Amino acid sequence: MATTEQEHRLLCISPVDGRYANKCTDLNHIFSEFGLIRQRVRVEVEWLKLMSDRSEFPEVPSLTSEQRAKLSAIASDLTVADGLRVKEIERTTNHDVKAVEYLIKEKLHSTGDPTLAKLTEFTHFA
């Protein structure tokens, strides 16, 4: 185990989080594990919105502008606590993408909107 800052930087996975860590802090929100989770949630939400607009997916309910805003907020309002929830789910599923899927389903149910709750069937679909 590293005992000093110098040893820690020497033993990091790459020079980016070691030697250059202080120069790359602005990138943490993009390249961190939370950044990855946030982008996965964003992609899943955008996919749900697209399917709700397309006639090729007749089973996916159409959404009102208010429902679309609630759906978008799942991605835009994602918190570090949500990221920790994904990690908690992942300990059970042993699958990072499945854990993101389950988080989105939880959030869809928590809106209290029956139409958004129906989208759980189509989360990570196709």
C-alpha positions in Angstrom: 0.0 0.0 0.0 1.1 3.5 -0.7 2.1 5.5 2.4 3.1 8.8 0.9 1.6 11.0 -1.8 4.6 10.3 -4.0 4.2 6.5 -3.6 0.5 6.8 -4.3 1.1 8.7 -7.6 3.7 6.1 -8.5 1.3 3.2 -8.0 -1.7 4.7 -9.8 -3.2 2.9 -12.7 -1.9 5.6 -15.1 0.0 8.8 -15.1 -3.3 10.6 -15.6 -4.5 9.9 -12.1 -0.9 9.8 -10.7 1.6 12.3 -12.0 -0.9 14.5 -13.8 -3.8 14.2 -11.3 -3.7 17.9 -10.3 -3.8 19.0 -14.0 -6.8 16.8 -14.8 -9.3 17.5 -12.1 -11.6 19.2 -14.6 -11.9 15.9 -16.4 -13.0 13.9 -13.3 -16.7 14.4 -14.0 -16.2 12.9 -17.5 -13.8 10.1 -16.9 -14.7 9.0 -13.4 -16.8 6.0 -12.8 -19.6 8.4 -11.9 -19.1 10.1 -15.3 -19.5 6.7 -17.0 -22.7 5.9 -15.0 -24.1 9.4 -15.8 -23.5 8.9 -19.5 -25.1 5.4 -19.5 -28.2 6.8 -17.8 -28.3 9.7 -20.3 -28.1 7.2 -23.3 -30.8 5.0 -21.8 -33.1 8.0 -21.1 -32.6 9.3 -24.7 -33.4 5.9 -26.1 -36.6 5.7 -24.1 -37.6 9.1 -25.4 -36.8 8.1 -29.0 -38.8 4.9 -28.8 -41.8 6.8 -27.4 -41.7 9.0 -30.5 -41.4 6.3 -33.1 -44.2 4.2 -34.7 -41.8 1.3 -34.9 -42.3 0.8 -31.2 -46.1 0.9 -30.8 -45.9 -0.8 -27.4 -43.9 2.1 -26.0 -46.3 4.8 -24.8 -46.2 8.3 -26.2 -45.1 10.9 -23.7 -46.4 14.3 -22.9 -44.0 17.2 -22.6 -44.3 17.0 -18.8 -43.5 13.3 -18.9 -40.5 13.9 -21.2 -39.2 16.5 -18.8 -39.5 14.1 -15.8 -37.7 11.4 -17.9 -35.0 13.9 -18.8 -34.6 14.8 -15.2 -33.6 11.3 -14.3 -30.4 11.8 -16.3 -29.8 15.5 -15.7 -30.5 15.4 -11.9 -28.4 12.3 -11.3 -26.5 12.6 -8.0 -23.4 10.9 -6.5 -25.9 9.2 -4.2 -27.5 7.7 -7.3 -24.1 6.6 -8.4 -23.6 4.9 -5.1 -27.0 3.2 -5.5 -25.8 1.8 -8.8 -22.7 0.4 -7.1 -25.0 -1.1 -4.4 -27.2 -2.8 -7.1 -24.1 -3.9 -8.9 -22.9 -5.9 -5.9 -26.0 -8.0 -6.4 -26.1 -8.2 -10.2 -22.4 -8.3 -10.8 -23.1 -6.3 -14.0 -22.6 -2.6 -14.3 -25.0 -1.9 -17.1 -27.7 -4.0 -15.5 -27.3 -1.9 -12.3 -27.8 1.3 -14.3 -31.0 -0.3 -15.8 -32.3 -1.1 -12.4 -31.6 2.4 -11.1 -33.6 3.9 -14.0 -36.5 1.5 -13.3 -36.5 2.6 -9.7 -36.6 6.2 -10.7 -39.3 5.6 -13.3 -41.5 4.0 -10.6 -40.7 6.7 -8.1 -42.2 9.4 -10.4 -45.6 8.1 -9.5 -46.6 8.5 -13.2 -48.2 5.2 -14.5 -47.1 6.0 -18.1 -43.5 6.5 -17.0 -43.7 3.3 -14.9 -44.7 1.4 -18.1 -41.3 2.4 -19.6 -39.6 0.1 -17.2 -40.4 -2.8 -19.5 -38.5 -1.0 -22.3 -35.4 0.1 -20.3 -32.3 -1.2 -22.0 -34.5 -2.6 -24.8 -33.2 -3.6 -28.2 
